Amino acid sequence: MLRLTKVFITAAVLALRLCGVAWAGPAEDADDAFARGDYMTALQLVRPLADQGNAVAQYHLGLLYDTGQGVPQDYAAAAAWYRKAADQGHSDAQFNLGLLYDNGQGAPQDHAAAAAWYRKAADQGDAEAQTNLGIAYATGQGVAQDYVLARMWLNLAAAQGDTSAGKARDVITTSMTPAEIAEAQRLASAWKPTRP
């Protein structure tokens, strides 16, 4: 599942908008174009920002290529733009890059690379990345199978309301000892998100 719901504008722009202060600029105009579904305009506004190294713009440009909105769908271009944003710590880009590696879109299928990108986003508190990482540990796909770590990541995602994580956690719990369950809970309780 792609990230289509994240807000494009920065918190400062949002705060100014909420206070009734008008601040027009390329980022706000691009956000408005995305909201209207005017992807061609969004593309024209986002590309210069992405070229200047703006991680949010790079993520959104990757999203346009990933979904084929405003440009022909191009998973390789999506992966390249996601990678630029992901390398700057953008958790949504890290998650989507993990999905591309998982599915072999825009890059050779590589479950270990997918798990590594999920881990970067999961470490920042991204619930979907935590779910995917937990499932990777449960199945041993891209990482060594480890039910304790699987349950830990699934616990964290479920605590944020991810119902699929709760269901997956319940399934693997039937294969765990009480000591393993307790260790997973201890790890989840001790976990703290990192900053990019």
NUPA-946558 format. One line per field, with one value per atom (N, C-alpha, C): residue in three letters; x, y, z. Coordinates in pm, whole numbers, plus 32768, in hexadecimal, padded with zeros to 4 digits. Layout:
// NUPA-946558
residu <- ALA; ...;
x <- X; ...;
y <- Y; ...;
z <- Z; ...;
This chain:
// NUPA-946558
residu <- MET; MET; MET; LEU; LEU; LEU; ARG; ARG; ARG; LEU; LEU; LEU; THR; THR; THR; LYS; LYS; LYS; VAL; VAL; VAL; PHE; PHE; PHE; ILE; ILE; ILE; THR; THR; THR; ALA; ALA; ALA; ALA; ALA; ALA; VAL; VAL; VAL; LEU; LEU; LEU; ALA; ALA; ALA; LEU; LEU; LEU; ARG; ARG; ARG; LEU; LEU; LEU; CYS; CYS; CYS; GLY; GLY; GLY; VAL; VAL; VAL; ALA; ALA; ALA; TRP; TRP; TRP; ALA; ALA; ALA; GLY; GLY; GLY; PRO; PRO; PRO; ALA; ALA; ALA; GLU; GLU; GLU; ASP; ASP; ASP; ALA; ALA; ALA; ASP; ASP; ASP; ASP; ASP; ASP; ALA; ALA; ALA; PHE; PHE; PHE; ALA; ALA; ALA; ARG; ARG; ARG; GLY; GLY; GLY; ASP; ASP; ASP; TYR; TYR; TYR; MET; MET; MET; THR; THR; THR; ALA; ALA; ALA; LEU; LEU; LEU; GLN; GLN; GLN; LEU; LEU; LEU; VAL; VAL; VAL; ARG; ARG; ARG; PRO; PRO; PRO; LEU; LEU; LEU; ALA; ALA; ALA; ASP; ASP; ASP; GLN; GLN; GLN; GLY; GLY; GLY; ASN; ASN; ASN; ALA; ALA; ALA; VAL; VAL; VAL; ALA; ALA; ALA; GLN; GLN; GLN; TYR; TYR; TYR; HIS; HIS; HIS; LEU; LEU; LEU; GLY; GLY; GLY; LEU; LEU; LEU; LEU; LEU; LEU; TYR; TYR; TYR; ASP; ASP; ASP; THR; THR; THR; GLY; GLY; GLY; GLN; GLN; GLN; GLY; GLY; GLY; VAL; VAL; VAL; PRO; PRO; PRO; GLN; GLN; GLN; ASP; ASP; ASP; TYR; TYR; TYR; ALA; ALA; ALA; ALA; ALA; ALA; ALA; ALA; ALA; ALA; ALA; ALA; ALA; ALA; ALA; TRP; TRP; TRP; TYR; TYR; TYR; ARG; ARG; ARG; LYS; LYS; LYS; ALA; ALA; ALA; ALA; ALA; ALA; ASP; ASP; ASP; GLN; GLN; GLN; GLY; GLY; GLY; HIS; HIS; HIS; SER; SER; SER; ASP; ASP; ASP; ALA; ALA; ALA; GLN; GLN; GLN; PHE; PHE; PHE; ASN; ASN; ASN; LEU; LEU; LEU; GLY; GLY; GLY; LEU; LEU; LEU; LEU; LEU; LEU; TYR; TYR; TYR; ASP; ASP; ASP; ASN; ASN; ASN; GLY; GLY; GLY; GLN; GLN; GLN; GLY; GLY; GLY; ALA; ALA; ALA; PRO; PRO; PRO; GLN; GLN; GLN; ASP; ASP; ASP; HIS; HIS; HIS; ALA; ALA; ALA; ALA; ALA; ALA; ALA; ALA; ALA; ALA; ALA; ALA; ALA; ALA; ALA; TRP; TRP; TRP; TYR; TYR; TYR; ARG; ARG; ARG; LYS; LYS; LYS; ALA; ALA; ALA; ALA; ALA; ALA; ASP; ASP; ASP; GLN; GLN; GLN; GLY; GLY; GLY; ASP; ASP; ASP; ALA; ALA; ALA; GLU; GLU; GLU; ALA; ALA; ALA; GLN; GLN; GLN; THR; THR; THR; ASN; ASN; ASN; LEU; LEU; LEU; GLY; GLY; GLY; ILE; ILE; ILE; ALA; ALA; ALA; TYR; TYR; TYR; ALA; ALA; ALA; THR; THR; THR; GLY; GLY; GLY; GLN; GLN; GLN; GLY; GLY; GLY; VAL; VAL; VAL; ALA; ALA; ALA; GLN; GLN; GLN; ASP; ASP; ASP; TYR; TYR; TYR; VAL; VAL; VAL; LEU; LEU; LEU; ALA; ALA; ALA; ARG; ARG; ARG; MET; MET; MET; TRP; TRP; TRP; LEU; LEU; LEU; ASN; ASN; ASN; LEU; LEU; LEU; ALA; ALA; ALA; ALA; ALA; ALA; ALA; ALA; ALA; GLN; GLN; GLN; GLY; GLY; GLY; ASP; ASP; ASP; THR; THR; THR; SER; SER; SER; ALA; ALA; ALA; GLY; GLY; GLY; LYS; LYS; LYS; ALA; ALA; ALA; ARG; ARG; ARG; ASP; ASP; ASP; VAL; VAL; VAL; ILE; ILE; ILE; THR; THR; THR; THR; THR; THR; SER; SER; SER; MET; MET; MET; THR; THR; THR; PRO; PRO; PRO; ALA; ALA; ALA; GLU; GLU; GLU; ILE; ILE; ILE; ALA; ALA; ALA; GLU; GLU; GLU; ALA; ALA; ALA; GLN; GLN; GLN; ARG; ARG; ARG; LEU; LEU; LEU; ALA; ALA; ALA; SER; SER; SER; ALA; ALA; ALA; TRP; TRP; TRP; LYS; LYS; LYS; PRO; PRO; PRO; THR; THR; THR; ARG; ARG; ARG; PRO; PRO; PRO;
x <- 8055; 8000; 8059; 8046; 8095; 8067; 80C2; 80A3; 8069; 7FEA; 7FAC; 7F71; 7F78; 7F2F; 7F85; 8007; 805B; 804E; 8051; 8044; 80C8; 80C0; 8137; 8175; 8126; 815D; 819C; 81F5; 823A; 81DF; 8205; 81B6; 81B0; 821B; 821C; 81B6; 81B0; 814E; 80C1; 80AB; 8028; 8004; 8063; 8047; 8023; 806B; 804B; 7FC1; 7FA0; 7F1E; 7EAE; 7EC3; 7E5E; 7E4B; 7EB7; 7EAE; 7E77; 7E57; 7E1F; 7E86; 7F04; 7F6D; 7F7C; 7F75; 7F85; 8019; 8048; 80D2; 80D6; 80DE; 80DE; 816D; 8181; 8204; 81F6; 8263; 825C; 822B; 8256; 822C; 8196; 8162; 80D3; 8083; 80B3; 806F; 806D; 80DC; 80E2; 8081; 807B; 801D; 7F8E; 7F6D; 7EE6; 7ECC; 7F30; 7F1F; 7F0A; 7F55; 7F40; 7EB2; 7E86; 7E00; 7D93; 7DA8; 7D46; 7D51; 7DB9; 7DD0; 7E0D; 7E45; 7E87; 7F1A; 7F34; 7FBA; 801F; 7FF3; 804F; 8088; 8030; 805F; 80B6; 808C; 80DC; 8167; 816D; 81ED; 8246; 820D; 825B; 828F; 8242; 826B; 82CC; 82BA; 830A; 8394; 839D; 841D; 8490; 8480; 84F1; 8518; 84B5; 84D3; 851D; 84F1; 8533; 85C2; 85D5; 865C; 86B7; 867D; 86CB; 86E7; 86B3; 86D1; 8666; 85F1; 8585; 854D; 855C; 8533; 849E; 844D; 83BB; 8397; 83D3; 83B9; 83EC; 845F; 8494; 8436; 8401; 83A0; 8325; 82F1; 8279; 8294; 8309; 832B; 8333; 836D; 836D; 82E1; 8289; 81FE; 81B8; 81D4; 8198; 81C5; 8246; 8277; 8243; 8237; 8208; 8178; 8126; 8097; 8073; 80D1; 80B4; 8056; 805C; 8007; 8059; 8031; 8077; 80F0; 811A; 818A; 816B; 81AD; 819C; 81D2; 818F; 81BD; 8248; 82A3; 832F; 8367; 8367; 8394; 8427; 847A; 8508; 851A; 84D1; 84D8; 84A0; 8434; 83FA; 8461; 84A3; 8507; 8579; 85A3; 8611; 85EC; 8572; 8548; 852C; 84EE; 84D9; 855F; 85C2; 8645; 8684; 8677; 86AE; 866C; 85E9; 85A2; 85BE; 85C2; 85DB; 8664; 86C6; 874D; 8753; 86F0; 86E8; 8690; 8661; 8614; 857E; 854B; 84BA; 8479; 842D; 83F9; 8397; 8344; 82E7; 8333; 839C; 83EF; 8435; 8463; 84A3; 8441; 83C7; 8361; 8343; 832A; 8307; 837C; 83F6; 846A; 8470; 8452; 844A; 83E3; 836F; 8309; 833A; 8380; 83B3; 8416; 846F; 84CC; 8481; 841E; 83D1; 838E; 835A; 830E; 8363; 83E3; 8438; 840E; 83E3; 83B8; 841E; 845A; 84BC; 8546; 8550; 85CE; 85B9; 8626; 8614; 85D2; 857F; 8540; 85AC; 85A6; 860C; 85CA; 85A5; 855D; 85B4; 8638; 8691; 8696; 869D; 869C; 8616; 85AA; 8525; 8520; 854E; 854C; 85A2; 8613; 866B; 8626; 85DF; 8597; 851E; 84D8; 846A; 849F; 8514; 854D; 8569; 859D; 85BA; 8539; 84CE; 844E; 8410; 841B; 83E4; 8427; 84AA; 84F4; 84C1; 8486; 844F; 83BE; 8386; 82FF; 8294; 82BA; 825A; 8215; 8192; 8148; 8145; 8132; 812F; 81B6; 8221; 82A6; 82BE; 828E; 829A; 824F; 81DA; 818D; 81D9; 8208; 8250; 82CF; 8315; 838F; 836C; 8301; 82D7; 82B3; 8270; 824D; 82CB; 832B; 83AA; 83EF; 83F2; 842F; 83DE; 835C; 8308; 831E; 8332; 8340; 83D0; 842D; 84B9; 84D6; 848A; 849D; 84F5; 8573; 85D2; 861F; 85F3; 8634; 862A; 867A; 866F; 85E9; 85A5; 8525; 853A; 84E7; 84F4; 846B; 8425; 839E; 839E; 8409; 840F; 8412; 846B; 8470; 83F1; 83BC; 833F; 82D1; 82C2; 8259; 8273; 82F1; 8312; 82E2; 8309; 82E4; 824D; 820F; 817E; 8135; 8169; 8130; 8132; 81A4; 81B2; 814F; 8142; 80E4; 8054; 8034; 7FAC; 7F89; 7FEA; 7FD2; 7FAF; 7FD4; 7FB2; 7F30; 7EEE; 7E6D; 7E6F; 7EE1; 7EE9; 7EAC; 7E31; 7DE9; 7E29; 7E65; 7EA5; 7F1D; 7F61; 7FD1; 7FA0; 7F30; 7EF7; 7ED0; 7E97; 7E71; 7EEC; 7F52; 7FCC; 8010; 8011; 804C; 8005; 7F80; 7F34; 7F53; 7F6A; 7F89; 8010; 8077; 80FB; 8105; 80B3; 80B8; 809E; 804D; 802F; 80AA; 8113; 818E; 81FC; 81DA; 823F; 822E; 829E; 8299; 8275; 8248; 822D; 82A9; 831E; 8399; 83B4; 839C; 83AF; 834C; 82D1; 826B; 8293; 82C2; 82EC; 8362; 83C1; 8435; 8409; 83AF; 837C; 8338; 82EB; 82A6; 830A; 8373; 83DA; 841F; 8440; 8481; 8426; 83A7; 8348; 833A; 8337; 832A; 83A5; 841A; 8497; 84B4; 846E; 848B; 846C; 84C1; 84AE; 84C8; 8474; 848B; 850B; 8546; 85BC; 8594; 85E9; 85D4; 862E; 85FE; 8652; 86D1;
y <- 7F8A; 8000; 807B; 80D0; 8149; 81B1; 820A; 827A; 82E9; 82FE; 8368; 83D3; 83BF; 8417; 847C; 8477; 84D3; 8560; 85C1; 864E; 867E; 86CA; 86F8; 8772; 87CA; 8847; 882F; 8886; 887A; 88A9; 8888; 88B1; 8949; 898C; 8A1F; 8A5A; 8A25; 8A57; 8A3D; 89C6; 89A5; 8A02; 8A1D; 8A76; 8B02; 8B33; 8BB6; 8BB7; 8B4C; 8B43; 8B42; 8AF8; 8AF0; 8B76; 8BC3; 8C47; 8CB1; 8C88; 8CE6; 8D37; 8D14; 8D5C; 8D1C; 8D6E; 8D3B; 8D37; 8CC3; 8CB3; 8C5C; 8C9C; 8C52; 8C31; 8BBB; 8B8F; 8B0C; 8ADC; 8A62; 89E9; 89DB; 8967; 896C; 89E0; 89EC; 89DA; 8A14; 8A06; 8973; 892E; 88A0; 884F; 8871; 882D; 8841; 88BA; 88D6; 8889; 8882; 8837; 87A3; 876A; 86DD; 86C9; 8723; 8717; 871D; 876C; 8778; 8706; 86B5; 864C; 8681; 86FA; 8736; 870E; 8694; 865B; 8699; 86CA; 870C; 878C; 87DA; 8853; 882F; 87CB; 879E; 8775; 872C; 8701; 8779; 87DD; 8853; 889F; 889D; 88E4; 8893; 880F; 87B8; 879D; 878D; 8766; 87C5; 884A; 88A1; 8891; 8880; 886C; 87E8; 8780; 86FD; 8706; 874C; 875D; 87AA; 87FE; 884B; 87FB; 877F; 8729; 8726; 875E; 875D; 86D0; 8691; 8606; 85F1; 864D; 863F; 8644; 86A0; 86A9; 862D; 85FA; 8580; 850A; 8501; 8497; 84A4; 851E; 8532; 8518; 853B; 851D; 8486; 8441; 83AE; 8376; 83B1; 8384; 8398; 8409; 8421; 83B6; 8397; 832E; 82A4; 828C; 820A; 81F0; 8257; 8248; 826E; 82AB; 82D6; 834C; 83A2; 841A; 8491; 84C8; 853B; 8516; 8499; 8464; 83D2; 839B; 830B; 82BE; 8254; 8204; 81CE; 81E2; 81BB; 8197; 8115; 80E8; 8106; 8101; 811F; 81B2; 820C; 8299; 82AD; 8266; 826F; 8244; 81D3; 81A1; 8205; 8242; 82A3; 831C; 8350; 83C5; 839F; 832B; 82FD; 82EF; 82B9; 82A2; 8325; 838E; 8410; 8443; 8436; 8462; 8404; 8382; 831F; 8332; 8352; 8369; 83E2; 843B; 84B0; 8493; 8417; 83F1; 83FE; 8411; 841F; 8395; 8381; 82FB; 82C7; 831A; 82EA; 82BA; 8302; 82D8; 8254; 8245; 81C9; 8154; 816A; 8102; 80DD; 8142; 8126; 80E7; 810E; 80CE; 803B; 8020; 7F95; 7F46; 7F83; 7F40; 7F21; 7F81; 7F69; 7EF4; 7EEF; 7E7D; 7DFB; 7DFF; 7D86; 7D4F; 7DA9; 7D81; 7D78; 7D9B; 7D98; 7DFD; 7E71; 7EDB; 7F4B; 7F68; 7FD3; 7FAB; 7F34; 7EFB; 7E64; 7E19; 7D88; 7D68; 7D02; 7CDB; 7CB4; 7CF1; 7CDD; 7CEF; 7C7F; 7C85; 7CB9; 7CA0; 7CD6; 7D6E; 7DA4; 7E36; 7E6E; 7E28; 7E56; 7E5D; 7DF3; 7DF1; 7E60; 7E7C; 7EE7; 7F6F; 7F88; 8008; 800C; 7F9C; 7F99; 7FB9; 7F83; 7F99; 802D; 8071; 8100; 814E; 812E; 8171; 8144; 80C3; 808D; 80CB; 80E1; 811F; 81AC; 81EC; 8273; 826F; 81F7; 81EA; 81D5; 81B8; 81A1; 811A; 811E; 80A4; 803F; 806E; 8010; 7FCD; 8018; 7FDE; 7F7A; 7F9A; 7F3D; 7EBB; 7EC8; 7E50; 7DFD; 7E3E; 7DF3; 7DB4; 7DFC; 7DC5; 7D50; 7D5D; 7CEF; 7C73; 7C86; 7C15; 7BD9; 7C2E; 7BFB; 7BA2; 7BCE; 7B7A; 7AFB; 7B03; 7A8C; 7A24; 7A52; 79F6; 79D9; 7A27; 7A17; 7A49; 7AA8; 7ADC; 7B59; 7B4A; 7BB9; 7BC9; 7B85; 7B84; 7AF7; 7ADB; 7A59; 7A52; 79E2; 79D4; 79E3; 7A38; 7A54; 7A80; 7A25; 7A44; 7AB0; 7AB8; 7B1F; 7BA9; 7BBC; 7C3E; 7C57; 7BEE; 7BFD; 7C31; 7BF2; 7C1C; 7CA8; 7CC9; 7D4F; 7DB8; 7DAA; 7E0D; 7E0E; 7D9A; 7D95; 7DD2; 7DC1; 7E02; 7E99; 7ECD; 7F5E; 7F94; 7F4D; 7F79; 7F6E; 7F02; 7EEE; 7F5A; 7F84; 7FED; 8072; 8081; 80FA; 80E9; 8077; 8063; 8012; 7FDA; 7F89; 7EFF; 7EEB; 7E6F; 7DF5; 7E06; 7D93; 7D64; 7DC1; 7D9D; 7D4C; 7D75; 7D2A; 7C9D; 7C8E; 7C08; 7BB1; 7BEA; 7B9F; 7B78; 7BD5; 7BB9; 7B44; 7B43; 7AD8; 7A51; 7A50; 79D3; 799C; 79F2; 79BD; 799C; 79DC; 79C3; 7931; 78EE; 7861; 7809; 783B; 77EF; 7817; 786A; 789F; 7868; 7862; 783A; 78B5; 78A0; 7912; 796B; 792F; 797E; 79D5; 799E; 79ED; 7A61; 7A46; 7AAF; 7B1E; 7AF8; 7B5A; 7BAD; 7B6C; 7BB4; 7C16; 7BEC; 7C46; 7CBE; 7CA7; 7D15; 7D73; 7D3B; 7D8D; 7DE5; 7DAA; 7DF6; 7E65; 7E47; 7EAC; 7F1D; 7EFB; 7F62; 7FBA; 7F82; 7FCD; 801D; 8000; 8040; 80D5; 8123; 81B4; 81D7; 822E; 8254; 82A7; 829C; 82EC; 8360; 83C1; 8432; 841D; 8448; 8436; 8488;
z <- 8000; 8000; 8000; 7F9F; 7F94; 7FF7; 8019; 806E; 8019; 801C; 7FCF; 8029; 80AD; 8107; 8151; 8143; 818E; 8157; 81AF; 8189; 8150; 80E3; 809C; 80DD; 8115; 814B; 81D3; 81F7; 8277; 82E8; 8360; 83D4; 83DE; 83B8; 83BF; 835F; 82E6; 8285; 82B8; 82F0; 8326; 8398; 83F0; 8460; 842E; 83CB; 8393; 8354; 830E; 82CD; 8336; 83A3; 840C; 8453; 8457; 8497; 8439; 83BF; 835F; 8314; 8321; 82DA; 8250; 81E9; 8161; 813F; 8117; 80F0; 8074; 8003; 7F86; 7F61; 7F33; 7F07; 7EBD; 7E83; 7E35; 7E84; 7F01; 7F50; 7F6A; 7F8F; 7FAA; 7F28; 7EBC; 7E3C; 7E10; 7E25; 7E02; 7E57; 7ED9; 7F31; 7F01; 7EDC; 7EA8; 7E28; 7DCF; 7D51; 7D6D; 7DCB; 7DF0; 7E24; 7E7C; 7EB7; 7E4D; 7DE4; 7D76; 7D13; 7D1E; 7CBC; 7C3B; 7C40; 7BCC; 7BD0; 7BA6; 7BB4; 7B54; 7AE3; 7A87; 7AC6; 7B05; 7B49; 7BC0; 7C0B; 7C7E; 7C50; 7BE1; 7BAB; 7B89; 7B48; 7B21; 7B9C; 7C07; 7C80; 7CD6; 7CD7; 7D2D; 7CF4; 7C71; 7C36; 7C5B; 7C51; 7C78; 7D0B; 7D61; 7DEF; 7E04; 7DBE; 7DC8; 7D95; 7D26; 7CEE; 7D4E; 7DA2; 7E03; 7E82; 7E8A; 7EFC; 7F67; 7F4E; 7FB1; 7FBB; 8030; 8043; 8030; 805E; 804E; 7FBB; 7F71; 7EE1; 7E99; 7EC2; 7E86; 7E9E; 7F17; 7F35; 7EDA; 7ECF; 7E7E; 7DEA; 7DBB; 7D31; 7D1D; 7D7C; 7D78; 7D75; 7DC5; 7DCA; 7D44; 7D02; 7C7E; 7C1B; 7C1A; 7BBF; 7BE7; 7C67; 7C99; 7C6E; 7C74; 7C56; 7BC8; 7B80; 7AF7; 7AF0; 7B53; 7B55; 7B25; 7AB2; 7A7A; 7A27; 7A2E; 79E1; 79C0; 795A; 7944; 79BD; 79E3; 7A55; 7A37; 7A95; 7A83; 7B0D; 7B29; 7BAD; 7BC7; 7B5F; 7B72; 7B9A; 7B59; 7B7F; 7C0C; 7C2A; 7CB1; 7D19; 7D00; 7D5E; 7D6E; 7D00; 7D08; 7D5D; 7D49; 7D98; 7E29; 7E3E; 7EC8; 7F0F; 7EC8; 7F05; 7F32; 7EE1; 7F07; 7F88; 7F90; 8008; 807E; 8063; 80CC; 810A; 80B7; 80EB; 8147; 813C; 8194; 820F; 821C; 8291; 8283; 820B; 81F5; 8204; 826E; 828E; 8226; 81EC; 8186; 810B; 80E6; 8075; 8095; 8111; 813A; 812F; 815F; 8157; 80C7; 8072; 7FE7; 7F9B; 7FBB; 7F7D; 7FA6; 8024; 8052; 8003; 7FE9; 7F9A; 7F0D; 7ECF; 7E48; 7E47; 7EAA; 7EB2; 7ECC; 7F24; 7F42; 7EC4; 7E71; 7DFA; 7D7C; 7D85; 7D0E; 7CA5; 7CD2; 7C77; 7C7A; 7C06; 7BFE; 7C2E; 7C62; 7C93; 7C9B; 7C97; 7CA6; 7D2D; 7D2D; 7DAB; 7E0F; 7E84; 7EE9; 7F72; 7FAE; 802D; 809F; 8097; 80FF; 80F7; 807D; 806E; 809B; 807A; 80A5; 813D; 817F; 8212; 824D; 820D; 823F; 8236; 81C7; 81BA; 8217; 8227; 8288; 8313; 8333; 83B8; 83D1; 836C; 837C; 839A; 8351; 8368; 83EC; 840A; 8487; 8500; 84F6; 8565; 8582; 851E; 8532; 8562; 8570; 85A5; 853C; 84C2; 8456; 846A; 8483; 84A4; 8431; 83B7; 8346; 8332; 8343; 8338; 83A9; 8420; 8490; 8473; 8436; 8413; 83AC; 8341; 82DA; 8310; 8367; 83A3; 83FE; 844B; 84A1; 8450; 83E1; 838A; 834C; 8328; 82F2; 835A; 83D7; 8440; 8457; 8450; 8465; 83F9; 837E; 830C; 82E7; 831D; 82F8; 826C; 823E; 81B7; 81BD; 8193; 8192; 8215; 827B; 82FF; 8337; 839B; 83DE; 8428; 841C; 8461; 84F8; 8534; 85C3; 85F6; 8639; 8669; 86D4; 8723; 878C; 874B; 86EA; 86A7; 8654; 861A; 85CF; 862B; 869D; 86FB; 8730; 8749; 877A; 8716; 8695; 8630; 861A; 861C; 8609; 8680; 86F9; 876F; 875E; 8732; 8722; 86BC; 864C; 85E4; 8615; 8659; 868C; 86F2; 8741; 87A4; 8761; 86E2; 8697; 8648; 865C; 861D; 859D; 8579; 84FF; 851D; 84F0; 850F; 84CD; 8457; 8417; 8469; 84AB; 8501; 8578; 85B2; 8622; 85FB; 8585; 8555; 853D; 84FD; 84E4; 8566; 85C6; 8649; 868B; 8684; 86C3; 8682; 8600; 85BA; 85E8; 85ED; 8611; 86A6; 86F7; 8786; 87A6; 8754; 876C; 875C; 871C; 8708; 8769; 87CC; 8827; 88B4; 88FC; 8988; 89DD; 8A57; 8AAE; 8AC3; 8ACA; 8ADC; 8A60; 89EA; 8970; 8968; 898F; 898F; 89EF; 8A66; 8ACA; 8A97; 8A53; 8A1D; 89B0; 895B; 88F2; 8930; 8998; 89DD; 8A1F; 8A5A; 8A99; 8A31; 89BF; 8954; 8920; 8910; 88DF; 8944; 89C4; 8A2D; 8A35; 8A18; 8A20; 89A2; 8936; 88B4; 88B7; 8877; 8869; 87D5; 879C; 8710; 8702; 868D; 866E; 8615; 860E; 85B2; 853A; 84C5; 844E; 8454;
